[in-house]
Amino acid sequence: MAADTTDHLVEARHIAAVRAFNRRYTRIIGVLQGGMLGTEFSLAEGRILFELANFGAAEVVDLRLALDLDAGYMSRILARFEERGLVARRRSETDARRQVVTLTEAGRAAFTLLDQRTQTQIGELLVPHSPTVRTRLVGAMRTIEQILDTDSEPDPAAVVLRDPKPGEHGWVIARNAALYAEEFGWNGEYEALVARIVADWLDTRDPRRERAWIAEYQGAPVGCVYCVREDDATARLRLLLVEPSARGLGVGSALVDACLRFATDAGYTAMVLWTNSVLESARHLYQRAGFELAESNPHHSFGVDLVGQTWRRALRPRDDPGR
């Protein structure tokens, strides 16, 4: 029943794509062979050697849980390692019921050989590709980790706000179009609008009074916002976006705050923005940042019926005691 339920919840094409990736990648890195990289160690055995070599002695129970290995399987591997002199086991000093396992000199030598061959193999995989392609590959791997590792705790402190790099204004257009089409069914009219906003910003930007930010997390862009001149007194916040994978990290608040600080320092006395009522998370974010709803009008845009909203907020200089 569980398998049938999963099949109904997840599209078959997505399941097939993940399985195809797994088949291809396991073949590429050679884990389907009897031993890793010409050694006698299986993938699980190599991982146990890695853990002990890099993190030192470990209680067997903790090591098994960290690697999610069956207790009997782990016991058999450690027994083989002990017979060959690769590990030593002893009772825990704090709990005699627990065993502590450590690598011997022979075990460390075996790991060193395996590690060197792994380094060589990965280097050979990467060397045919340019630095740009390698960076894309590493970024894609980080994305896979972030999406699938649901047990890891997100780290808001790891979010970095920076200026857009070459090509990232294109990312802003692409992600706005794709995300709003997926979540709200908006059509190509919205992509055209975003493209015009970005193009106008690039063509006419005054660096003293206009700026854009990319939010980066774990080496990949996960959000953006633009501060655009409306008139001498008013700045406009535009194109705020946060990737679904980064929601809950405070990315949206950080981007809005950066926009407000810049506009204040640039001498604006007010900030305005336009959004739509369906964007509930964004509206709550603007309210928390001190914006107030100034105008609301229904309209038909991007292929759907919407209610557009204009939000405003006064800005005070940083040294203003009333701020």
C-alpha positions as CSV (number, residue, x, y, z in Angstrom):
1,M,0.0,0.0,0.0
2,A,2.8,2.4,0.8
3,A,4.4,2.0,-2.6
4,D,1.1,2.6,-4.3
5,T,0.5,5.7,-2.2
6,T,4.0,7.0,-3.1
7,D,3.4,6.4,-6.8
8,H,0.2,8.4,-6.7
9,L,1.9,11.3,-4.8
10,V,5.0,11.5,-7.0
11,E,5.0,11.7,-10.7
12,A,6.3,8.5,-12.4
13,R,8.6,10.6,-14.6
14,H,10.3,12.1,-11.6
15,I,10.8,8.7,-10.0
16,A,12.2,7.4,-13.3
17,A,14.6,10.4,-13.6
18,V,16.0,9.9,-10.1
19,R,16.5,6.1,-10.7
20,A,18.2,6.8,-14.0
21,F,20.5,9.3,-12.4
22,N,21.4,6.8,-9.6
23,R,22.1,4.1,-12.2
24,R,24.4,6.3,-14.3
25,Y,26.3,7.9,-11.4
26,T,26.9,4.6,-9.5
27,R,28.3,3.2,-12.7
28,I,30.5,6.3,-13.4
29,I,32.1,6.2,-9.9
30,G,32.5,2.4,-10.0
31,V,30.6,1.4,-6.9
32,L,29.0,-1.5,-8.8
33,Q,32.2,-3.3,-9.0
34,G,33.2,-6.0,-6.4
35,G,35.7,-3.7,-4.7
36,M,36.2,0.1,-4.7
37,L,38.8,1.3,-7.1
38,G,40.6,-2.0,-7.4
39,T,40.7,-2.6,-3.6
40,E,39.0,-5.3,-1.7
41,F,36.7,-2.9,0.1
42,S,33.0,-2.5,-0.6
43,L,31.3,0.9,-0.6
44,A,30.1,0.4,3.0
45,E,33.5,-0.8,4.2
46,G,35.2,2.2,2.5
47,R,32.8,4.6,4.2
48,I,33.5,3.1,7.7
49,L,37.2,3.5,7.1
50,F,36.6,7.1,6.1
51,E,34.6,7.9,9.2
52,L,37.2,6.4,11.5
53,A,40.1,8.0,9.7
54,N,38.6,11.5,9.6
55,F,36.7,11.6,12.9
56,G,38.7,9.3,15.2
57,A,37.6,6.6,17.6
58,A,33.8,6.0,17.7
59,E,31.3,4.0,19.6
60,V,30.0,1.2,17.4
61,V,26.4,2.2,18.0
62,D,27.0,5.8,17.1
63,L,28.9,4.8,14.0
64,R,26.1,2.5,12.9
65,L,23.4,5.1,13.4
66,A,25.4,7.8,11.6
67,L,25.8,5.5,8.6
68,D,22.3,4.0,8.9
69,L,23.7,0.5,8.7
70,D,22.1,-2.7,9.9
71,A,23.5,-3.8,13.2
72,G,24.3,-7.3,12.0
73,Y,26.0,-6.0,8.8
74,M,28.1,-3.5,10.8
75,S,29.1,-6.3,13.2
76,R,30.3,-8.6,10.4
77,I,32.3,-5.8,8.7
78,L,34.0,-4.8,12.0
79,A,34.8,-8.5,12.7
80,R,36.4,-8.9,9.3
81,F,38.4,-5.7,9.9
82,E,39.5,-6.9,13.3
83,E,40.6,-10.2,11.9
84,R,42.8,-8.4,9.3
85,G,44.2,-6.1,11.9
86,L,42.6,-2.9,10.5
87,V,40.7,-1.9,13.6
88,A,40.8,-2.5,17.3
89,R,37.8,-2.7,19.6
90,R,37.6,-2.0,23.3
91,R,34.9,-1.4,26.0
92,S,33.8,2.2,26.5
93,E,35.2,3.8,29.6
94,T,31.9,5.4,30.3
95,D,29.6,2.5,29.5
96,A,31.0,-1.1,29.6
97,R,28.0,-2.2,27.5
98,R,29.3,-0.2,24.5
99,Q,32.2,-0.9,22.2
100,V,34.6,1.7,20.9
101,V,36.4,1.1,17.6
102,T,39.6,2.7,16.3
103,L,41.8,2.3,13.2
104,T,45.1,0.6,13.6
105,E,48.2,1.7,11.7
106,A,47.3,-1.0,9.1
107,G,43.8,0.3,8.9
108,R,45.0,3.9,8.4
109,A,47.4,2.7,5.7
110,A,44.5,0.9,3.9
111,F,42.4,4.0,4.1
112,T,45.2,6.2,2.8
113,L,45.5,4.0,-0.3
114,L,41.7,4.1,-0.9
115,D,41.6,7.8,-0.3
116,Q,44.4,8.5,-2.8
117,R,42.7,6.4,-5.5
118,T,39.4,8.2,-4.8
119,Q,41.1,11.6,-5.2
120,T,42.7,10.5,-8.5
121,Q,39.4,9.1,-9.8
122,I,37.4,12.3,-9.0
123,G,40.2,14.4,-10.5
124,E,40.0,12.4,-13.7
125,L,36.2,13.0,-13.8
126,L,36.7,16.7,-13.5
127,V,39.8,17.5,-15.5
128,P,38.1,17.4,-19.0
129,H,35.7,20.2,-17.9
130,S,36.3,23.9,-17.6
131,P,36.3,25.7,-14.2
132,T,32.8,27.1,-15.0
133,V,31.4,23.7,-15.7
134,R,33.0,22.3,-12.5
135,T,31.4,25.1,-10.5
136,R,28.0,24.3,-12.1
137,L,28.5,20.6,-11.2
138,V,29.3,21.4,-7.5
139,G,26.4,23.8,-7.3
140,A,24.0,21.1,-8.7
141,M,25.4,18.6,-6.1
142,R,24.8,21.1,-3.3
143,T,21.2,21.6,-4.6
144,I,20.6,17.8,-4.4
145,E,22.0,17.7,-0.9
146,Q,19.9,20.6,0.2
147,I,16.6,19.2,-1.2
148,L,17.1,15.6,-0.1
149,D,18.8,16.0,3.3
150,T,15.7,16.7,5.2
151,D,17.4,15.9,8.6
152,S,19.9,18.7,8.4
153,E,19.2,21.9,10.2
154,P,19.2,25.0,7.9
155,D,21.7,27.7,8.8
156,P,20.4,31.2,8.3
157,A,23.8,32.6,9.2
158,A,25.1,31.1,6.0
159,V,22.9,33.3,3.8
160,V,25.1,35.9,2.0
161,L,23.8,39.1,0.3
162,R,25.9,40.3,-2.6
163,D,25.9,42.1,-5.9
164,P,24.7,40.1,-8.9
165,K,27.5,38.4,-10.9
166,P,27.6,38.4,-14.7
167,G,24.7,36.3,-16.0
168,E,22.7,36.4,-12.8
169,H,20.3,39.1,-14.0
170,G,19.3,36.4,-16.5
171,W,18.8,34.0,-13.6
172,V,16.5,36.6,-12.0
173,I,14.3,36.6,-15.1
174,A,14.3,32.8,-15.5
175,R,13.5,32.0,-11.9
176,N,10.8,34.7,-11.7
177,A,9.1,33.3,-14.8
178,A,9.5,29.6,-13.8
179,L,8.5,30.0,-10.1
180,Y,5.4,32.2,-10.7
181,A,4.3,29.9,-13.5
182,E,4.6,26.9,-11.3
183,E,3.1,28.3,-8.1
184,F,0.4,30.7,-9.5
185,G,-0.1,29.7,-13.2
186,W,1.2,33.0,-14.6
187,N,2.0,33.1,-18.3
188,G,4.7,34.6,-20.4
189,E,3.5,38.1,-19.9
190,Y,5.1,38.1,-16.5
191,E,8.5,36.9,-17.9
192,A,8.3,39.8,-20.4
193,L,7.6,42.3,-17.6
194,V,10.5,41.0,-15.5
195,A,12.8,41.1,-18.5
196,R,11.9,44.8,-19.2
197,I,12.4,45.7,-15.5
198,V,15.8,44.1,-15.5
199,A,16.8,45.5,-18.9
200,D,15.8,49.1,-17.9
201,W,17.7,48.8,-14.6
202,L,20.8,47.7,-16.4
203,D,20.5,50.4,-19.1
204,T,19.8,53.4,-16.8
205,R,21.0,52.5,-13.4
206,D,22.4,55.2,-11.2
207,P,24.8,53.3,-8.8
208,R,24.4,56.0,-6.1
209,R,20.6,55.5,-5.9
210,E,19.9,52.1,-7.4
211,R,21.1,48.6,-6.5
212,A,20.3,44.9,-6.8
213,W,21.1,42.0,-4.4
214,I,21.5,38.3,-4.9
215,A,21.0,36.1,-1.8
216,E,23.4,33.2,-1.9
217,Y,23.1,30.0,0.3
218,Q,25.6,27.1,0.1
219,G,27.2,28.6,-3.0
220,A,24.0,29.0,-5.0
221,P,21.6,32.0,-5.6
222,V,18.4,31.6,-3.7
223,G,16.8,35.1,-3.9
224,C,17.0,38.6,-5.2
225,V,15.6,42.1,-4.9
226,Y,16.1,45.4,-6.8
227,C,16.0,49.0,-5.5
228,V,14.9,51.3,-8.3
229,R,14.5,55.1,-8.4
230,E,10.8,56.1,-8.6
231,D,11.5,59.8,-8.2
232,D,13.9,62.0,-6.3
233,A,12.1,61.2,-3.0
234,T,10.9,57.7,-3.5
235,A,12.6,54.4,-4.1
236,R,10.7,51.3,-5.5
237,L,11.4,47.8,-4.3
238,R,11.1,45.3,-7.2
239,L,11.4,41.7,-8.1
240,L,11.7,40.3,-4.6
241,L,12.1,36.5,-4.9
242,V,13.0,33.7,-2.6
243,E,13.5,30.1,-3.8
244,P,11.3,27.5,-2.2
245,S,14.3,25.6,-1.0
246,A,15.5,28.7,1.0
247,R,12.2,29.7,2.6
248,G,12.4,29.7,6.4
249,L,16.0,31.0,6.3
250,G,15.1,34.7,6.6
251,V,16.2,35.4,3.1
252,G,13.2,37.6,2.3
253,S,13.5,39.7,5.4
254,A,17.3,40.1,4.8
255,L,16.7,41.3,1.2
256,V,13.9,43.7,2.2
257,D,16.0,45.1,5.0
258,A,19.0,45.6,2.7
259,C,16.8,47.5,0.2
260,L,15.4,49.7,3.0
261,R,18.9,50.5,4.4
262,F,20.3,51.3,1.0
263,A,17.3,53.6,0.1
264,T,17.6,55.4,3.4
265,D,21.4,56.0,3.0
266,A,20.8,57.1,-0.6
267,G,18.6,59.9,0.6
268,Y,15.1,58.7,-0.3
269,T,12.3,59.6,2.2
270,A,9.9,56.8,1.1
271,M,9.8,53.4,-0.5
272,V,6.9,52.0,-2.5
273,L,6.2,48.5,-4.0
274,W,3.6,46.8,-6.0
275,T,2.5,43.2,-5.4
276,N,-0.6,41.0,-5.7
277,S,-2.9,39.7,-3.0
278,V,-2.2,36.1,-3.8
279,L,1.4,36.5,-2.7
280,E,0.5,36.1,0.9
281,S,4.0,35.4,2.3
282,A,5.4,38.5,0.6
283,R,2.6,40.6,1.9
284,H,3.2,39.4,5.5
285,L,6.9,40.2,5.0
286,Y,6.2,43.7,3.8
287,Q,3.9,44.3,6.8
288,R,6.5,43.2,9.2
289,A,9.0,45.6,7.6
290,G,6.6,48.5,8.2
291,F,4.9,48.9,4.8
292,E,1.3,49.9,4.8
293,L,-1.3,49.1,2.1
294,A,-2.0,52.3,0.1
295,E,-4.1,51.1,-2.8
296,S,-5.8,47.9,-4.1
297,N,-7.2,47.3,-7.5
298,P,-8.4,44.2,-9.4
299,H,-6.8,43.5,-12.8
300,H,-6.4,40.7,-15.3
301,S,-2.7,40.1,-16.0
302,F,-0.3,37.2,-16.7
303,G,-3.3,35.2,-17.8
304,V,-5.2,35.3,-14.5
305,D,-7.5,37.5,-12.5
306,L,-5.6,39.3,-9.7
307,V,-5.8,42.0,-7.1
308,G,-2.9,44.4,-7.4
309,Q,-1.7,46.2,-4.2
310,T,0.5,49.2,-3.7
311,W,2.4,49.3,-0.4
312,R,4.3,52.3,1.0
313,R,6.7,53.1,3.8
314,A,8.3,56.3,5.1
315,L,12.1,56.3,5.5
316,R,14.0,58.3,8.1
317,P,17.7,59.0,8.1
318,R,19.8,56.6,10.3
319,D,20.7,59.3,12.8
320,D,17.0,60.4,13.2
321,P,16.1,59.7,16.8
322,G,12.5,59.1,15.8
323,R,13.5,56.2,13.6
